[in-house]
């Protein structure tokens, strides 16, 4: 889960870095059900902030995956008894 989250974050960075601004804004607006992202988009970001962002997203994804696995295992044990 952490690795998938980091890959998706990286893909998001790539889209922002390579796409035309209007297309990128339209893309993220459609993903977020019409929420206007134009006022909060950052077009210039230092490389170290991107690295920190990927690490943070990986950790959050890992924690979510670990919590999901824990709940899954707890439910599986209750079903066996």
Beta strands, then each sheet from edge to edge (+ up, - down):
end
